[in-house]
């Protein structure tokens, strides 16, 4: 008699567990549905606020048109263009142009510079103060970045016992620009 009661109790617990899971799933779906409705309502509110801002701006612009018309007529002297002031196309616009007069300035042209040859003394760079030719920095001296790279690679080479000779030879080729033979 103990076995059927135990089975009934197990079936009862499984039924209660299944009911709890069903209620949990139903509530989860309901929560997600409400969340989606809320986000849809928020998007609608944002779009309505934007539309209201646009309508307020348009209302303010239309309300000030009388004031703008008064300013144009009285103070600025502007008036709306007439139909005969519009052009039919590019040809009519081009026909309005006049040739340059005798005292007209030359048209603007784009400047082009040729590379400066350092060997040519007439075209060498000169100091604006003294007028003497300026000597450019020697290109054979390594710059600070190259010197730092050489020092750092020396540190790495000293720390690594593997391929010290090959790394050192390759570095010297990079720094001096000459291939060792």
N, C-alpha and C positions, 0 to 999 in steps of 0.2 A: 503494500500500500504506500509505501514511502516513495517508490519510484514514480508512480503517476502524479503525485503531488509535486514532486521535484520537477517533472517535465512541465507541468502546468505553470509552475512558478517561473521556469525558464522561458516558456512561451510568453508569459505575461510580461516579463522583463524585456524580451525582444520586441514585443508589440509596443510597450511604452517607449523603448528606445527608438523604434521606427517612427512612432508618432512625434517624438521630440525632434528627430531629424527632419521630418516632413514640415513641422511648424517652423523650424529654423530656416529651411530652404524657402518656404513661403514668405517669411519675414525678410529674408535677405533680398529676394526678388522685389518685394514691396519697397524696401529701402532704396534699392537701385533705381526703381521706377520714379520714386519721389525725387531722388538726387538728379536724375535726368530732366525731370520737369522743372526743378529749381534752376538748373544751369540754362535750360531753354528760356525760362522767364528772365534770368539775368541778361542773356544775350538780347532778348527783346527790349529790355529796359535800356540797355546801352545803345541799341540802334535808335530807339525813340528819343533818347537824350541827344544823340547826334543830330537827328532830324529837327528836334526842337531848337538846337543851337543854330542850325542852318536857317530855319524859318525866322528866328530872332534877328539874325544878321541881315537877312533879306528885308525884314520889316524896317530895321533901322536905316538901311540904305534907301528904301523907298520913302521913308519919312523925311530924310534929309535931301531928297531930290529938289524940293521947292527952294530950299536954302541954296543948293548948288546952282540951280537955274538963276536965282537972283544974283549970286556972285558972278556967274559967267556973263550975265547981261550987263550988270552995273560996273563991277570992279575990273574984271579980267577982259571983257570984250569978246569972249568966245561965243561962237554960234555953231549949231550943228551943220555938218557938211551937206551941201546940196547935191542933187542927182547929177548935175553937169560937172561936178568936181571929181567924180570917179573916172578911172581910166579903163579902157577896154582890155588892154593887155600890155605885154612887154614892149611891143613895137611903139605903141603910143607913148610909153614912158621914155623910151630911147629917143623919140622925136623931140622931147622937151629939152634934151641936153644941147648945150651950145659948145662949139669948139673953144679950146683954150685961147685966151687973148694974148697979145704980144708981151705983156708984162706978167703973165701968169707964172707961178712957180713950177718947177719941174716936177713930174710925178714921183711919188715915193718909190724907191727901189730897194730890194733886199740886198744887204751888204754881204759880201763873201770875202773871207780872208784866206790867203794861201799860207801853207805852213812856212814857218820861219827857218831858214837855214843858218845854223850857228856859225858855219865857216864863212859866210858872206858878211864882211864888216859893215856894209851899208844897212843890212837888215838885222843885225845883232840886237839883242835886248840891251837897252841902256837905262841907266838910273834917271828918273825924272828930276832929281835934285842936282846931280853933278853932271849929267850928260855923258858919263863914261860907260863903257860896256860892262855888263853885269856877268860875272862868272857863275854858271850854274853849278849846283852841288855835284860832286863826283858820283857817277853811277856805280863805280866799282866797289865803293865802301858798302858793307851790309848795313841795313837799317836796324832799328831797335828790335823790331819783330823777329827778324832773322837771327839776331844775336840771342834773343830770348829762346827761340826755338832750338838753337844749337846748344845753349846751356842746359835746357830742359832735357834734350835728348841725351846729352852727356850724363845727366843724372840718372836717366832711365837705363842707359847702357851700363853704368856702374852698378846699378842694382840688379841687373839681369846677367847671369853668367853665360847664357846661351846666345850664340851668334854675336858676340861683342865685336869681333873684328869686322864682320860683314856689315853690321849696322853702322859702325864708325866710318867705314869706307864709303858707304852710301850717303851718309850725312855730309861728309866732306865734299862729295860730288854736288850735292844740293846747294851747299853754302857757297862754294867757289865757282860753281857752274862749269867745271872742267871734269872730264872723265879721266879716271886714273887708269893707267895702262900697266 
